[in-house]
């Protein structure tokens, strides 16, 4: 089913999100692990990036009135607030791109180890990891949205999933062999007095913070905004170059 994740129009994605949340509620209420069929339903959750209409009002998005009312009844107030906050940067990553990243890592010699996904969402970077790598690795995921983190724990019970913002997560330094992610993008700077005194934008901050946690000789493999490499001011690139070597870079076509 991996290749079909993320398919469909906005209404279909909304219905799949709701089905995943209802499945999570049922499984947790019954205090049991999900069945393979339930895992398949949960795996189709794509988050709320690209679905701002469901957090709007009937006046602004009248064709989404039913969905707005359904979601308001389904989510607790704190879940609603957290979900709304993810609209701008909850990116879905295609299986083609994730598998391509793992193929590149294999060519670079990475086989297994301690792996961190610092913006893990539902955990597709875990789900599409080569089987042999997954079986021999220790997985840590960080996800800012608590509901999404609970869904990820359902799919990947052997991984450690932290329901916090990356900048607020206590993680050991120089300990991970690989950091891999499709990092959040945005024109705002996470508050981290130690690692972000320069107030780098969030997508750039993830490089600095990940390099702090990855061991010497480890790898950071991120999808980022083109601004990371293209921006006029070199401060982020200078900071990264002090603690890491660029071993590969690929421009995605669009």
Beta strands, then each sheet from edge to edge (+ up, - down):
strand 1: 114-117
strand 2: 138-142
strand 3: 160-162
strand 4: 176-182
strand 5: 214-223
sheet 1: 3+ 2+ 1+ 4+ 5+
end
